[in-house]
């Protein structure tokens, strides 16, 4: 309720007022029905039938007004419920988004986190509103039930007991099967996520080429159908058992209703009740049963919603392990001593392999340091630790002699410009794709186009239908798709537009032609003045121009030095360089 009140306080008040009105109106309607029926019976034998009819007419008009008010409240209730539902769903989704960007990167490398996230995304947007609807219905049912019970007690107290005991079995059934469904969903979350994954592969545009080239479409469709069939069968089994139990409890309710109606009719025939009272009591019995069913059903729904809403709170209890210090130190600006990794050791959660083992290296301001090594050697892991996406298990990383754990992580990352190998291709305009690299800039400022020119992206963008205002990608109307090399130029521009002290480029030119690669590196060299630059690449035509090259193998520094020093050493770097250079020479000879 606190959650709903925070999202939509005004709508909550309106909903409560209407619940009270809708709870009282049925009682008023039954009383009017009794008066109308009794007056009709009297009017049949009355000497002045005109006077009787006028009295009945007033009662019917009053009953009509009550009916109109009831219909209006019902329509307003639907509007209120939908409005509240949308507001609350968006509010809860915003909370989920906020939590998603706050948790550490390590959560995204743990399958259990995806289970928790998946359950929260499925249940959190709808369950809070469901609880509000249940509570509103409960309030309405209690008001109606109190009124109807007061009427029925004037007939016979046993009828009140019957109403309670007839409805109880249905509530017990619901509670039991709600718990079963909750446990089933927790158990089958991963299978449900797998089906969503197959759906994603079958419908995502980035996977469309391989699906067709490798003929995977029918295979994935089959996997999806089989998985959904198993999940559907298991859930329907639970639903079938619940339906049968509901039917059994419903039979008892029907017998009780018509048995009580028989008792009311018998008392009417014997003159204890008049016809109006008979109609009133029967209506009260039906309304009381309906209210009691709604009351217990609402309590069962609250229990069920509370179970499923625990998914949301389970997600919300996730806490980042990387905390900002209580008194963070300012980021050195300009940087004077540089970045130092000292005896850094790190192992990813849930893995046995050590990603980095006592790595020590230094990157001075104005220096371009290249990291070279086979896949999985620890190059990108070093960058993640520098960005404080993780903390090392041993050792320290310092900037100008200050441990990066003493900085505010947000401000630390703001002082860096990083382009990862798996950079994002935003389905936004070309201008926005560059601007997101530094959202403090004016989106229409000259810095955007200047960064594009430095990255070689300006010519590409100017050739698009609407220039910098062209939507990139094909998700939205009038979007234009770029080649991999063109996307990489846009990503480079995104990195260049950021005013940072530390620049990191992970395979920044892997998809560029030699001319574009040379121009990009020249700009990286220009940016290096007074800044620390880390360059990760497998292309030695780029690496050789770095001031210092570090060779990583199995999470350790195997060799360090300039290109000339490492070639003279005739070790791992020299062998890798010659192997790649030989391929270039062979290509040249063949031409």
Secondary structure, DSSP 8 states (H G I E B T S, - for coil): -HHHHHH-HHHHHHHHHHHHHHHHHHHHHHHHHHHHHHHHHHHHH-S-HHHHHHHHHHHHHHHHHHHHHHHHHHHHHHHHHHHHHHHHHHHHHHHHHHHHHHS-GGGGG-HHHHHHHHHHHHHHHHHHHHHHHHHHHHHHHHHHHHHHHHHHHTT-HHHHHHHHHHHHHHHHHHHHHHHHHHHHHHHTHHHHHHHHHHHHHHH-GGGHHHHHHTT-HHHHHHHHHHHHHHHHHHHHHHHHHHHHHHHHHHHHHHHHHHHHHHHHHHHHHTTSS-HHHHHHHHHHHHHHHHHHHHHHHHHHHHHHHHHHHHHHHHHHT---SS---TT-----SS-SS-EEEEEEEE--TT-SS-SEEEEEEEE-TT-EEEEEESTTSSHHHHHHHHTTSS--SEEEEEETTEEGGGS-HHHHHHTEEEE-TT----SSBHHHHHHTT-TTS-TTSHHHHHHHHHHT-HHHHHTSTTGGG-BBSSSSTT-B---HHHHHHHHHHHHHTS--SEEEEESTTTTS-HHHHHHHHHHHHHHTTTSEEEEE-S-HHHHTTSSEEEEEETTEEEEEE-HHHHHHHTSHHHHHHHHHHHHHHHHHHH-
